[in-house]
Amino acid sequence: MKVIYDMVGERGGVTHWEWMGRLDGKDYPLEGIEEAVTNAYSRIADRTYNLVFKVDGRITTTTRISISADGRTMTVTSTTAKSVNTAIYNKRGS
């Protein structure tokens, strides 16, 4: 699986990261970043995934990604030591 993160900052700067790995829960390095960062993706159910984000071998964020049965809505809940954040993404068009 390949995941590409393109993030636009408040002032318009773009950050580009890439990750390639398997849904096996093992750590795979994130490319495009200076720190030693890994992602470990695993499948929990048919449309639900878990992501463990580590910096220098230490877990900093755990994320649960759920995709609706129709494939049009993705709910992402990320947990850190200080907060829990949920984002809902809806697919436009066909």
PDB file of N, CA, C and O in Angstrom:
ATOM      1  N   MET A   1       0.850  -1.157   0.000  1.00  0.00           N
ATOM      2  CA  MET A   1       0.000   0.000   0.000  1.00  0.00           C
ATOM      3  C   MET A   1       0.904   1.231   0.000  1.00  0.00           C
ATOM      4  O   MET A   1       1.960   1.233   0.633  1.00  0.00           O
ATOM      5  N   LYS A   2       0.489   2.266  -0.707  1.00  0.00           N
ATOM      6  CA  LYS A   2       1.234   3.516  -0.717  1.00  0.00           C
ATOM      7  C   LYS A   2       0.303   4.635  -0.254  1.00  0.00           C
ATOM      8  O   LYS A   2      -0.828   4.752  -0.726  1.00  0.00           O
ATOM      9  N   VAL A   3       0.790   5.450   0.670  1.00  0.00           N
ATOM     10  CA  VAL A   3       0.031   6.584   1.199  1.00  0.00           C
ATOM     11  C   VAL A   3       0.850   7.843   0.940  1.00  0.00           C
ATOM     12  O   VAL A   3       2.047   7.887   1.225  1.00  0.00           O
ATOM     13  N   ILE A   4       0.194   8.866   0.397  1.00  0.00           N
ATOM     14  CA  ILE A   4       0.857  10.147   0.162  1.00  0.00           C
ATOM     15  C   ILE A   4       0.133  11.208   0.969  1.00  0.00           C
ATOM     16  O   ILE A   4      -1.085  11.359   0.878  1.00  0.00           O
ATOM     17  N   TYR A   5       0.901  11.938   1.759  1.00  0.00           N
ATOM     18  CA  TYR A   5       0.370  13.035   2.558  1.00  0.00           C
ATOM     19  C   TYR A   5       0.837  14.339   1.910  1.00  0.00           C
ATOM     20  O   TYR A   5       2.041  14.578   1.823  1.00  0.00           O
ATOM     21  N   ASP A   6      -0.075  15.171   1.460  1.00  0.00           N
ATOM     22  CA  ASP A   6       0.237  16.512   0.986  1.00  0.00           C
ATOM     23  C   ASP A   6      -0.545  17.474   1.864  1.00  0.00           C
ATOM     24  O   ASP A   6      -1.771  17.548   1.777  1.00  0.00           O
ATOM     25  N   MET A   7       0.161  18.206   2.703  1.00  0.00           N
ATOM     26  CA  MET A   7      -0.480  19.090   3.664  1.00  0.00           C
ATOM     27  C   MET A   7      -0.150  20.538   3.337  1.00  0.00           C
ATOM     28  O   MET A   7       1.001  20.867   3.053  1.00  0.00           O
ATOM     29  N   VAL A   8      -1.150  21.395   3.377  1.00  0.00           N
ATOM     30  CA  VAL A   8      -0.967  22.822   3.110  1.00  0.00           C
ATOM     31  C   VAL A   8      -1.071  23.560   4.438  1.00  0.00           C
ATOM     32  O   VAL A   8      -2.076  23.454   5.140  1.00  0.00           O
ATOM     33  N   GLY A   9      -0.031  24.305   4.774  1.00  0.00           N
ATOM     34  CA  GLY A   9      -0.008  25.058   6.022  1.00  0.00           C
ATOM     35  C   GLY A   9      -0.829  26.332   5.940  1.00  0.00           C
ATOM     36  O   GLY A   9      -1.309  26.711   4.872  1.00  0.00           O
ATOM     37  N   GLU A  10      -0.982  26.982   7.073  1.00  0.00           N
ATOM     38  CA  GLU A  10      -1.773  28.212   7.158  1.00  0.00           C
ATOM     39  C   GLU A  10      -1.242  29.302   6.236  1.00  0.00           C
ATOM     40  O   GLU A  10      -2.015  30.114   5.728  1.00  0.00           O
ATOM     41  N   ARG A  11       0.055  29.328   6.018  1.00  0.00           N
ATOM     42  CA  ARG A  11       0.665  30.357   5.159  1.00  0.00           C
ATOM     43  C   ARG A  11       0.881  29.864   3.731  1.00  0.00           C
ATOM     44  O   ARG A  11       1.541  30.535   2.938  1.00  0.00           O
ATOM     45  N   GLY A  12       0.332  28.703   3.398  1.00  0.00           N
ATOM     46  CA  GLY A  12       0.401  28.209   2.034  1.00  0.00           C
ATOM     47  C   GLY A  12       1.529  27.249   1.733  1.00  0.00           C
ATOM     48  O   GLY A  12       1.561  26.677   0.644  1.00  0.00           O
ATOM     49  N   GLY A  13       2.458  27.050   2.655  1.00  0.00           N
ATOM     50  CA  GLY A  13       3.543  26.101   2.418  1.00  0.00           C
ATOM     51  C   GLY A  13       3.019  24.677   2.328  1.00  0.00           C
ATOM     52  O   GLY A  13       2.061  24.319   3.013  1.00  0.00           O
ATOM     53  N   VAL A  14       3.640  23.872   1.493  1.00  0.00           N
ATOM     54  CA  VAL A  14       3.198  22.495   1.293  1.00  0.00           C
ATOM     55  C   VAL A  14       4.230  21.529   1.859  1.00  0.00           C
ATOM     56  O   VAL A  14       5.428  21.676   1.617  1.00  0.00           O
ATOM     57  N   THR A  15       3.759  20.541   2.612  1.00  0.00           N
ATOM     58  CA  THR A  15       4.602  19.472   3.129  1.00  0.00           C
ATOM     59  C   THR A  15       4.196  18.188   2.423  1.00  0.00           C
ATOM     60  O   THR A  15       3.012  17.863   2.344  1.00  0.00           O
ATOM     61  N   HIS A  16       5.181  17.460   1.910  1.00  0.00           N
ATOM     62  CA  HIS A  16       4.910  16.228   1.174  1.00  0.00           C
ATOM     63  C   HIS A  16       5.631  15.071   1.860  1.00  0.00           C
ATOM     64  O   HIS A  16       6.854  15.100   2.003  1.00  0.00           O
ATOM     65  N   TRP A  17       4.875  14.042   2.290  1.00  0.00           N
ATOM     66  CA  TRP A  17       5.433  12.829   2.874  1.00  0.00           C
ATOM     67  C   TRP A  17       4.911  11.648   2.089  1.00  0.00           C
ATOM     68  O   TRP A  17       3.819  11.704   1.524  1.00  0.00           O
ATOM     69  N   GLU A  18       5.688  10.578   2.052  1.00  0.00           N
ATOM     70  CA  GLU A  18       5.246   9.344   1.417  1.00  0.00           C
ATOM     71  C   GLU A  18       5.555   8.167   2.323  1.00  0.00           C
ATOM     72  O   GLU A  18       6.567   8.142   3.023  1.00  0.00           O
ATOM     73  N   TRP A  19       4.662   7.195   2.291  1.00  0.00           N
ATOM     74  CA  TRP A  19       4.819   5.986   3.077  1.00  0.00           C
ATOM     75  C   TRP A  19       4.443   4.806   2.208  1.00  0.00           C
ATOM     76  O   TRP A  19       3.435   4.846   1.504  1.00  0.00           O
ATOM     77  N   MET A  20       5.251   3.750   2.252  1.00  0.00           N
ATOM     78  CA  MET A  20       4.915   2.533   1.533  1.00  0.00           C
ATOM     79  C   MET A  20       5.140   1.364   2.475  1.00  0.00           C
ATOM     80  O   MET A  20       6.200   1.244   3.089  1.00  0.00           O
ATOM     81  N   GLY A  21       4.138   0.506   2.583  1.00  0.00           N
ATOM     82  CA  GLY A  21       4.255  -0.644   3.475  1.00  0.00           C
ATOM     83  C   GLY A  21       3.076  -1.577   3.309  1.00  0.00           C
ATOM     84  O   GLY A  21       2.311  -1.479   2.350  1.00  0.00           O
ATOM     85  N   ARG A  22       2.945  -2.471   4.247  1.00  0.00           N
ATOM     86  CA  ARG A  22       1.874  -3.458   4.228  1.00  0.00           C
ATOM     87  C   ARG A  22       0.938  -3.233   5.406  1.00  0.00           C
ATOM     88  O   ARG A  22       1.274  -2.516   6.349  1.00  0.00           O
ATOM     89  N   LEU A  23      -0.227  -3.846   5.346  1.00  0.00           N
ATOM     90  CA  LEU A  23      -1.203  -3.766   6.439  1.00  0.00           C
ATOM     91  C   LEU A  23      -0.922  -4.870   7.454  1.00  0.00           C
ATOM     92  O   LEU A  23      -1.809  -5.657   7.787  1.00  0.00           O
ATOM     93  N   ASP A  24       0.315  -4.925   7.943  1.00  0.00           N
ATOM     94  CA  ASP A  24       0.728  -6.011   8.829  1.00  0.00           C
ATOM     95  C   ASP A  24       1.099  -5.545  10.232  1.00  0.00           C
ATOM     96  O   ASP A  24       1.569  -6.349  11.038  1.00  0.00           O
ATOM     97  N   GLY A  25       0.898  -4.259  10.542  1.00  0.00           N
ATOM     98  CA  GLY A  25       1.196  -3.740  11.870  1.00  0.00           C
ATOM     99  C   GLY A  25       2.670  -3.511  12.143  1.00  0.00           C
ATOM    100  O   GLY A  25       3.035  -3.146  13.260  1.00  0.00           O
ATOM    101  N   LYS A  26       3.533  -3.716  11.143  1.00  0.00           N
ATOM    102  CA  LYS A  26       4.969  -3.492  11.320  1.00  0.00           C
ATOM    103  C   LYS A  26       5.326  -2.052  10.968  1.00  0.00           C
ATOM    104  O   LYS A  26       4.645  -1.406  10.172  1.00  0.00           O
ATOM    105  N   ASP A  27       6.402  -1.562  11.574  1.00  0.00           N
ATOM    106  CA  ASP A  27       6.859  -0.197  11.321  1.00  0.00           C
ATOM    107  C   ASP A  27       7.532  -0.094   9.959  1.00  0.00           C
ATOM    108  O   ASP A  27       8.406  -0.889   9.614  1.00  0.00           O
ATOM    109  N   TYR A  28       7.096   0.924   9.182  1.00  0.00           N
ATOM    110  CA  TYR A  28       7.721   1.244   7.899  1.00  0.00           C
ATOM    111  C   TYR A  28       8.043   2.737   7.917  1.00  0.00           C
ATOM    112  O   TYR A  28       7.230   3.531   8.391  1.00  0.00           O
ATOM    113  N   PRO A  29       9.216   3.138   7.407  1.00  0.00           N
ATOM    114  CA  PRO A  29       9.629   4.545   7.502  1.00  0.00           C
ATOM    115  C   PRO A  29       8.795   5.479   6.630  1.00  0.00           C
ATOM    116  O   PRO A  29       8.338   5.115   5.547  1.00  0.00           O
ATOM    117  N   LEU A  30       8.618   6.681   7.137  1.00  0.00           N
ATOM    118  CA  LEU A  30       7.958   7.762   6.419  1.00  0.00           C
ATOM    119  C   LEU A  30       9.049   8.535   5.688  1.00  0.00           C
ATOM    120  O   LEU A  30      10.042   8.926   6.302  1.00  0.00           O
ATOM    121  N   GLU A  31       8.881   8.759   4.390  1.00  0.00           N
ATOM    122  CA  GLU A  31       9.883   9.459   3.587  1.00  0.00           C
ATOM    123  C   GLU A  31       9.500  10.923   3.411  1.00  0.00           C
ATOM    124  O   GLU A  31       8.320  11.256   3.302  1.00  0.00           O
ATOM    125  N   GLY A  32      10.507  11.795   3.385  1.00  0.00           N
ATOM    126  CA  GLY A  32      10.272  13.216   3.185  1.00  0.00           C
ATOM    127  C   GLY A  32      10.286  14.001   4.478  1.00  0.00           C
ATOM    128  O   GLY A  32       9.831  15.144   4.523  1.00  0.00           O
ATOM    129  N   ILE A  33      10.805  13.394   5.523  1.00  0.00           N
ATOM    130  CA  ILE A  33      10.833  14.038   6.837  1.00  0.00           C
ATOM    131  C   ILE A  33      12.208  13.782   7.463  1.00  0.00           C
ATOM    132  O   ILE A  33      12.801  12.724   7.251  1.00  0.00           O
ATOM    133  N   GLU A  34      12.703  14.735   8.220  1.00  0.00           N
ATOM    134  CA  GLU A  34      14.050  14.638   8.795  1.00  0.00           C
ATOM    135  C   GLU A  34      14.131  13.669   9.972  1.00  0.00           C
ATOM    136  O   GLU A  34      15.137  12.977  10.123  1.00  0.00           O
ATOM    137  N   GLU A  35      13.107  13.606  10.800  1.00  0.00           N
ATOM    138  CA  GLU A  35      13.128  12.745  11.981  1.00  0.00           C
ATOM    139  C   GLU A  35      12.974  11.279  11.569  1.00  0.00           C
ATOM    140  O   GLU A  35      12.583  10.972  10.443  1.00  0.00           O
ATOM    141  N   ALA A  36      13.290  10.383  12.509  1.00  0.00           N
ATOM    142  CA  ALA A  36      13.066   8.955  12.293  1.00  0.00           C
ATOM    143  C   ALA A  36      11.608   8.662  12.647  1.00  0.00           C
ATOM    144  O   ALA A  36      11.270   8.446  13.811  1.00  0.00           O
ATOM    145  N   VAL A  37      10.755   8.660  11.625  1.00  0.00           N
ATOM    146  CA  VAL A  37       9.318   8.493  11.818  1.00  0.00           C
ATOM    147  C   VAL A  37       8.869   7.233  11.092  1.00  0.00           C
ATOM    148  O   VAL A  37       9.282   6.967   9.963  1.00  0.00           O
ATOM    149  N   THR A  38       8.008   6.457  11.766  1.00  0.00           N
ATOM    150  CA  THR A  38       7.447   5.270  11.131  1.00  0.00           C
ATOM    151  C   THR A  38       5.931   5.267  11.282  1.00  0.00           C
ATOM    152  O   THR A  38       5.375   5.862  12.206  1.00  0.00           O
ATOM    153  N   ASN A  39       5.281   4.582  10.348  1.00  0.00           N
ATOM    154  CA  ASN A  39       3.853   4.296  10.407  1.00  0.00           C
ATOM    155  C   ASN A  39       3.701   2.788  10.415  1.00  0.00           C
ATOM    156  O   ASN A  39       4.456   2.079   9.749  1.00  0.00           O
ATOM    157  N   ALA A  40       2.728   2.296  11.167  1.00  0.00           N
ATOM    158  CA  ALA A  40       2.396   0.876  11.159  1.00  0.00           C
ATOM    159  C   ALA A  40       0.888   0.776  10.976  1.00  0.00           C
ATOM    160  O   ALA A  40       0.122   1.116  11.878  1.00  0.00           O
ATOM    161  N   TYR A  41       0.464   0.309   9.805  1.00  0.00           N
ATOM    162  CA  TYR A  41      -0.948   0.150   9.496  1.00  0.00           C
ATOM    163  C   TYR A  41      -1.358  -1.307   9.699  1.00  0.00           C
ATOM    164  O   TYR A  41      -0.589  -2.225   9.414  1.00  0.00           O
ATOM    165  N   SER A  42      -2.577  -1.508  10.192  1.00  0.00           N
ATOM    166  CA  SER A  42      -3.131  -2.851  10.287  1.00  0.00           C
ATOM    167  C   SER A  42      -4.630  -2.778  10.031  1.00  0.00           C
ATOM    168  O   SER A  42      -5.274  -1.765  10.302  1.00  0.00           O
ATOM    169  N   ARG A  43      -5.170  -3.866   9.507  1.00  0.00           N
ATOM    170  CA  ARG A  43      -6.610  -3.949   9.231  1.00  0.00           C
ATOM    171  C   ARG A  43      -7.290  -4.527  10.463  1.00  0.00           C
ATOM    172  O   ARG A  43      -6.874  -5.563  10.981  1.00  0.00           O
ATOM    173  N   ILE A  44      -8.343  -3.852  10.934  1.00  0.00           N
ATOM    174  CA  ILE A  44      -9.099  -4.314  12.091  1.00  0.00           C
ATOM    175  C   ILE A  44     -10.346  -5.067  11.634  1.00  0.00           C
ATOM    176  O   ILE A  44     -10.731  -6.074  12.228  1.00  0.00           O
ATOM    177  N   ALA A  45     -10.966  -4.564  10.574  1.00  0.00           N
ATOM    178  CA  ALA A  45     -12.171  -5.170  10.004  1.00  0.00           C
ATOM    179  C   ALA A  45     -12.168  -4.840   8.512  1.00  0.00           C
ATOM    180  O   ALA A  45     -11.213  -4.247   8.009  1.00  0.00           O
ATOM    181  N   ASP A  46     -13.234  -5.221   7.801  1.00  0.00           N
ATOM    182  CA  ASP A  46     -13.283  -5.008   6.353  1.00  0.00           C
ATOM    183  C   ASP A  46     -12.982  -3.573   5.935  1.00  0.00           C
ATOM    184  O   ASP A  46     -12.257  -3.358   4.964  1.00  0.00           O
ATOM    185  N   ARG A  47     -13.522  -2.591   6.648  1.00  0.00           N
ATOM    186  CA  ARG A  47     -13.349  -1.186   6.275  1.00  0.00           C
ATOM    187  C   ARG A  47     -12.790  -0.340   7.417  1.00  0.00           C
ATOM    188  O   ARG A  47     -13.006   0.871   7.463  1.00  0.00           O
ATOM    189  N   THR A  48     -12.069  -0.987   8.341  1.00  0.00           N
ATOM    190  CA  THR A  48     -11.517  -0.275   9.489  1.00  0.00           C
ATOM    191  C   THR A  48     -10.039  -0.621   9.643  1.00  0.00           C
ATOM    192  O   THR A  48      -9.640  -1.785   9.601  1.00  0.00           O
ATOM    193  N   TYR A  49      -9.241   0.434   9.821  1.00  0.00           N
ATOM    194  CA  TYR A  49      -7.795   0.281   9.907  1.00  0.00           C
ATOM    195  C   TYR A  49      -7.266   0.998  11.140  1.00  0.00           C
ATOM    196  O   TYR A  49      -7.876   1.946  11.635  1.00  0.00           O
ATOM    197  N   ASN A  50      -6.130   0.534  11.625  1.00  0.00           N
ATOM    198  CA  ASN A  50      -5.446   1.171  12.737  1.00  0.00           C
ATOM    199  C   ASN A  50      -4.096   1.650  12.227  1.00  0.00           C
ATOM    200  O   ASN A  50      -3.452   0.966  11.432  1.00  0.00           O
ATOM    201  N   LEU A  51      -3.667   2.819  12.678  1.00  0.00           N
ATOM    202  CA  LEU A  51      -2.374   3.384  12.322  1.00  0.00           C
ATOM    203  C   LEU A  51      -1.660   3.795  13.604  1.00  0.00           C
ATOM    204  O   LEU A  51      -2.217   4.510  14.438  1.00  0.00           O
ATOM    205  N   VAL A  52      -0.427   3.336  13.750  1.00  0.00           N
ATOM    206  CA  VAL A  52       0.415   3.743  14.879  1.00  0.00           C
ATOM    207  C   VAL A  52       1.563   4.564  14.303  1.00  0.00           C
ATOM    208  O   VAL A  52       2.335   4.071  13.481  1.00  0.00           O
ATOM    209  N   PHE A  53       1.670   5.817  14.737  1.00  0.00           N
ATOM    210  CA  PHE A  53       2.679   6.774  14.275  1.00  0.00           C
ATOM    211  C   PHE A  53       3.738   6.881  15.367  1.00  0.00           C
ATOM    212  O   PHE A  53       3.421   7.191  16.515  1.00  0.00           O
ATOM    213  N   LYS A  54       5.006   6.623  15.006  1.00  0.00           N
ATOM    214  CA  LYS A  54       6.097   6.685  15.989  1.00  0.00           C
ATOM    215  C   LYS A  54       7.168   7.671  15.549  1.00  0.00           C
ATOM    216  O   LYS A  54       7.466   7.796  14.361  1.00  0.00           O
ATOM    217  N   VAL A  55       7.739   8.365  16.517  1.00  0.00           N
ATOM    218  CA  VAL A  55       8.893   9.239  16.300  1.00  0.00           C
ATOM    219  C   VAL A  55      10.014   8.700  17.180  1.00  0.00           C
ATOM    220  O   VAL A  55       9.855   8.564  18.393  1.00  0.00           O
ATOM    221  N   ASP A  56      11.141   8.397  16.560  1.00  0.00           N
ATOM    222  CA  ASP A  56      12.284   7.823  17.269  1.00  0.00           C
ATOM    223  C   ASP A  56      11.885   6.595  18.093  1.00  0.00           C
ATOM    224  O   ASP A  56      12.375   6.402  19.205  1.00  0.00           O
ATOM    225  N   GLY A  57      10.994   5.771  17.542  1.00  0.00           N
ATOM    226  CA  GLY A  57      10.576   4.532  18.200  1.00  0.00           C
ATOM    227  C   GLY A  57       9.521   4.690  19.275  1.00  0.00           C
ATOM    228  O   GLY A  57       9.093   3.697  19.864  1.00  0.00           O
ATOM    229  N   ARG A  58       9.088   5.914  19.548  1.00  0.00           N
ATOM    230  CA  ARG A  58       8.102   6.187  20.595  1.00  0.00           C
ATOM    231  C   ARG A  58       6.755   6.508  19.953  1.00  0.00           C
ATOM    232  O   ARG A  58       6.675   7.356  19.064  1.00  0.00           O
ATOM    233  N   ILE A  59       5.693   5.828  20.404  1.00  0.00           N
ATOM    234  CA  ILE A  59       4.357   6.089  19.870  1.00  0.00           C
ATOM    235  C   ILE A  59       3.930   7.507  20.236  1.00  0.00           C
ATOM    236  O   ILE A  59       3.941   7.891  21.405  1.00  0.00           O
ATOM    237  N   THR A  60       3.554   8.276  19.214  1.00  0.00           N
ATOM    238  CA  THR A  60       3.071   9.633  19.465  1.00  0.00           C
ATOM    239  C   THR A  60       1.582   9.770  19.148  1.00  0.00           C
ATOM    240  O   THR A  60       0.890  10.583  19.760  1.00  0.00           O
ATOM    241  N   THR A  61       1.090   8.980  18.195  1.00  0.00           N
ATOM    242  CA  THR A  61      -0.310   9.072  17.791  1.00  0.00           C
ATOM    243  C   THR A  61      -0.819   7.697  17.372  1.00  0.00           C
ATOM    244  O   THR A  61      -0.127   6.945  16.687  1.00  0.00           O
ATOM    245  N   THR A  62      -2.040   7.384  17.797  1.00  0.00           N
ATOM    246  CA  THR A  62      -2.729   6.213  17.258  1.00  0.00           C
ATOM    247  C   THR A  62      -3.983   6.722  16.557  1.00  0.00           C
ATOM    248  O   THR A  62      -4.660   7.632  17.036  1.00  0.00           O
ATOM    249  N   THR A  63      -4.273   6.117  15.420  1.00  0.00           N
ATOM    250  CA  THR A  63      -5.385   6.596  14.603  1.00  0.00           C
ATOM    251  C   THR A  63      -6.234   5.418  14.146  1.00  0.00           C
ATOM    252  O   THR A  63      -5.707   4.377  13.751  1.00  0.00           O
ATOM    253  N   ARG A  64      -7.542   5.588  14.201  1.00  0.00           N
ATOM    254  CA  ARG A  64      -8.472   4.607  13.650  1.00  0.00           C
ATOM    255  C   ARG A  64      -9.138   5.234  12.432  1.00  0.00           C
ATOM    256  O   ARG A  64      -9.666   6.343  12.504  1.00  0.00           O
ATOM    257  N   ILE A  65      -9.107   4.510  11.308  1.00  0.00           N
ATOM    258  CA  ILE A  65      -9.676   4.986  10.051  1.00  0.00           C
ATOM    259  C   ILE A  65     -10.818   4.048   9.677  1.00  0.00           C
ATOM    260  O   ILE A  65     -10.613   2.844   9.525  1.00  0.00           O
ATOM    261  N   SER A  66     -12.022   4.601   9.528  1.00  0.00           N
ATOM    262  CA  SER A  66     -13.189   3.804   9.149  1.00  0.00           C
ATOM    263  C   SER A  66     -13.771   4.362   7.866  1.00  0.00           C
ATOM    264  O   SER A  66     -13.950   5.571   7.723  1.00  0.00           O
ATOM    265  N   ILE A  67     -14.061   3.470   6.938  1.00  0.00           N
ATOM    266  CA  ILE A  67     -14.649   3.855   5.653  1.00  0.00           C
ATOM    267  C   ILE A  67     -16.063   3.289   5.594  1.00  0.00           C
ATOM    268  O   ILE A  67     -16.281   2.112   5.881  1.00  0.00           O
ATOM    269  N   SER A  68     -17.014   4.126   5.222  1.00  0.00           N
ATOM    270  CA  SER A  68     -18.417   3.704   5.178  1.00  0.00           C
ATOM    271  C   SER A  68     -18.624   2.605   4.140  1.00  0.00           C
ATOM    272  O   SER A  68     -17.806   2.427   3.237  1.00  0.00           O
ATOM    273  N   ALA A  69     -19.728   1.869   4.281  1.00  0.00           N
ATOM    274  CA  ALA A  69     -20.034   0.755   3.380  1.00  0.00           C
ATOM    275  C   ALA A  69     -20.127   1.199   1.920  1.00  0.00           C
ATOM    276  O   ALA A  69     -19.779   0.437   1.019  1.00  0.00           O
ATOM    277  N   ASP A  70     -20.598   2.437   1.680  1.00  0.00           N
ATOM    278  CA  ASP A  70     -20.707   2.923   0.304  1.00  0.00           C
ATOM    279  C   ASP A  70     -19.403   3.551  -0.198  1.00  0.00           C
ATOM    280  O   ASP A  70     -19.334   3.977  -1.351  1.00  0.00           O
ATOM    281  N   GLY A  71     -18.371   3.616   0.648  1.00  0.00           N
ATOM    282  CA  GLY A  71     -17.071   4.143   0.252  1.00  0.00           C
ATOM    283  C   GLY A  71     -17.021   5.655   0.112  1.00  0.00           C
ATOM    284  O   GLY A  71     -16.032   6.188  -0.390  1.00  0.00           O
ATOM    285  N   ARG A  72     -18.058   6.357   0.541  1.00  0.00           N
ATOM    286  CA  ARG A  72     -18.124   7.808   0.337  1.00  0.00           C
ATOM    287  C   ARG A  72     -17.701   8.626   1.554  1.00  0.00           C
ATOM    288  O   ARG A  72     -17.447   9.824   1.427  1.00  0.00           O
ATOM    289  N   THR A  73     -17.620   8.003   2.726  1.00  0.00           N
ATOM    290  CA  THR A  73     -17.269   8.741   3.940  1.00  0.00           C
ATOM    291  C   THR A  73     -16.145   8.019   4.677  1.00  0.00           C
ATOM    292  O   THR A  73     -16.192   6.805   4.876  1.00  0.00           O
ATOM    293  N   MET A  74     -15.135   8.789   5.076  1.00  0.00           N
ATOM    294  CA  MET A  74     -14.037   8.252   5.859  1.00  0.00           C
ATOM    295  C   MET A  74     -13.976   9.031   7.172  1.00  0.00           C
ATOM    296  O   MET A  74     -13.910  10.260   7.172  1.00  0.00           O
ATOM    297  N   THR A  75     -13.999   8.307   8.284  1.00  0.00           N
ATOM    298  CA  THR A  75     -13.896   8.914   9.603  1.00  0.00           C
ATOM    299  C   THR A  75     -12.537   8.552  10.182  1.00  0.00           C
ATOM    300  O   THR A  75     -12.167   7.380  10.245  1.00  0.00           O
ATOM    301  N   VAL A  76     -11.794   9.584  10.609  1.00  0.00           N
ATOM    302  CA  VAL A  76     -10.435   9.403  11.117  1.00  0.00           C
ATOM    303  C   VAL A  76     -10.389   9.963  12.538  1.00  0.00           C
ATOM    304  O   VAL A  76     -10.600  11.157  12.748  1.00  0.00           O
ATOM    305  N   THR A  77     -10.111   9.094  13.509  1.00  0.00           N
ATOM    306  CA  THR A  77     -10.003   9.519  14.901  1.00  0.00           C
ATOM    307  C   THR A  77      -8.575   9.291  15.366  1.00  0.00           C
ATOM    308  O   THR A  77      -8.097   8.158  15.406  1.00  0.00           O
ATOM    309  N   SER A  78      -7.892  10.390  15.721  1.00  0.00           N
ATOM    310  CA  SER A  78      -6.490  10.334  16.147  1.00  0.00           C
ATOM    311  C   SER A  78      -6.383  10.667  17.623  1.00  0.00           C
ATOM    312  O   SER A  78      -7.006  11.611  18.107  1.00  0.00           O
ATOM    313  N   THR A  79      -5.580   9.873  18.336  1.00  0.00           N
ATOM    314  CA  THR A  79      -5.407  10.041  19.776  1.00  0.00           C
ATOM    315  C   THR A  79      -3.932  10.271  20.078  1.00  0.00           C
ATOM    316  O   THR A  79      -3.070   9.509  19.640  1.00  0.00           O
ATOM    317  N   THR A  80      -3.651  11.337  20.835  1.00  0.00           N
ATOM    318  CA  THR A  80      -2.302  11.613  21.333  1.00  0.00           C
ATOM    319  C   THR A  80      -2.372  11.627  22.854  1.00  0.00           C
ATOM    320  O   THR A  80      -3.435  11.408  23.435  1.00  0.00           O
ATOM    321  N   ALA A  81      -1.246  11.880  23.492  1.00  0.00           N
ATOM    322  CA  ALA A  81      -1.229  11.959  24.959  1.00  0.00           C
ATOM    323  C   ALA A  81      -2.082  13.118  25.467  1.00  0.00           C
ATOM    324  O   ALA A  81      -2.535  13.102  26.611  1.00  0.00           O
ATOM    325  N   LYS A  82      -2.304  14.133  24.610  1.00  0.00           N
ATOM    326  CA  LYS A  82      -2.998  15.338  25.049  1.00  0.00           C
ATOM    327  C   LYS A  82      -4.397  15.525  24.473  1.00  0.00           C
ATOM    328  O   LYS A  82      -5.166  16.337  24.988  1.00  0.00           O
ATOM    329  N   SER A  83      -4.746  14.787  23.409  1.00  0.00           N
ATOM    330  CA  SER A  83      -6.042  15.069  22.785  1.00  0.00           C
ATOM    331  C   SER A  83      -6.561  13.902  21.951  1.00  0.00           C
ATOM    332  O   SER A  83      -5.834  12.967  21.612  1.00  0.00           O
ATOM    333  N   VAL A  84      -7.847  13.999  21.639  1.00  0.00           N
ATOM    334  CA  VAL A  84      -8.498  13.095  20.694  1.00  0.00           C
ATOM    335  C   VAL A  84      -9.179  13.975  19.660  1.00  0.00           C
ATOM    336  O   VAL A  84      -9.973  14.847  20.012  1.00  0.00           O
ATOM    337  N   ASN A  85      -8.874  13.753  18.386  1.00  0.00           N
ATOM    338  CA  ASN A  85      -9.451  14.555  17.306  1.00  0.00           C
ATOM    339  C   ASN A  85     -10.109  13.644  16.286  1.00  0.00           C
ATOM    340  O   ASN A  85      -9.565  12.599  15.930  1.00  0.00           O
ATOM    341  N   THR A  86     -11.280  14.045  15.819  1.00  0.00           N
ATOM    342  CA  THR A  86     -11.989  13.284  14.793  1.00  0.00           C
ATOM    343  C   THR A  86     -12.227  14.176  13.588  1.00  0.00           C
ATOM    344  O   THR A  86     -12.671  15.317  13.720  1.00  0.00           O
ATOM    345  N   ALA A  87     -11.924  13.636  12.402  1.00  0.00           N
ATOM    346  CA  ALA A  87     -12.179  14.332  11.138  1.00  0.00           C
ATOM    347  C   ALA A  87     -13.031  13.422  10.273  1.00  0.00           C
ATOM    348  O   ALA A  87     -12.836  12.207  10.251  1.00  0.00           O
ATOM    349  N   ILE A  88     -13.983  14.020   9.557  1.00  0.00           N
ATOM    350  CA  ILE A  88     -14.848  13.259   8.677  1.00  0.00           C
ATOM    351  C   ILE A  88     -14.654  13.802   7.266  1.00  0.00           C
ATOM    352  O   ILE A  88     -14.779  15.004   7.029  1.00  0.00           O
ATOM    353  N   TYR A  89     -14.347  12.904   6.332  1.00  0.00           N
ATOM    354  CA  TYR A  89     -14.111  13.275   4.946  1.00  0.00           C
ATOM    355  C   TYR A  89     -15.208  12.653   4.092  1.00  0.00           C
ATOM    356  O   TYR A  89     -15.498  11.463   4.211  1.00  0.00           O
ATOM    357  N   ASN A  90     -15.812  13.456   3.237  1.00  0.00           N
ATOM    358  CA  ASN A  90     -16.851  12.984   2.327  1.00  0.00           C
ATOM    359  C   ASN A  90     -16.346  13.084   0.897  1.00  0.00           C
ATOM    360  O   ASN A  90     -15.814  14.115   0.483  1.00  0.00           O
ATOM    361  N   LYS A  91     -16.519  12.001   0.148  1.00  0.00           N
ATOM    362  CA  LYS A  91     -16.091  11.956  -1.244  1.00  0.00           C
ATOM    363  C   LYS A  91     -17.107  12.695  -2.102  1.00  0.00           C
ATOM    364  O   LYS A  91     -18.313  12.481  -1.980  1.00  0.00           O
ATOM    365  N   ARG A  92     -16.610  13.559  -2.965  1.00  0.00           N
ATOM    366  CA  ARG A  92     -17.467  14.295  -3.878  1.00  0.00           C
ATOM    367  C   ARG A  92     -17.562  13.571  -5.206  1.00  0.00           C
ATOM    368  O   ARG A  92     -16.717  12.741  -5.540  1.00  0.00           O
ATOM    369  N   GLY A  93     -18.579  13.890  -5.942  1.00  0.00           N
ATOM    370  CA  GLY A  93     -18.706  13.382  -7.302  1.00  0.00           C
ATOM    371  C   GLY A  93     -18.956  11.906  -7.373  1.00  0.00           C
ATOM    372  O   GLY A  93     -19.419  11.282  -6.418  1.00  0.00           O
ATOM    373  N   SER A  94     -18.637  11.348  -8.540  1.00  0.00           N
ATOM    374  CA  SER A  94     -18.931   9.925  -8.766  1.00  0.00           C
ATOM    375  C   SER A  94     -17.864   8.998  -8.282  1.00  0.00           C
ATOM    376  O   SER A  94     -17.996   7.782  -8.416  1.00  0.00           O
TER     377      SER A  94
END
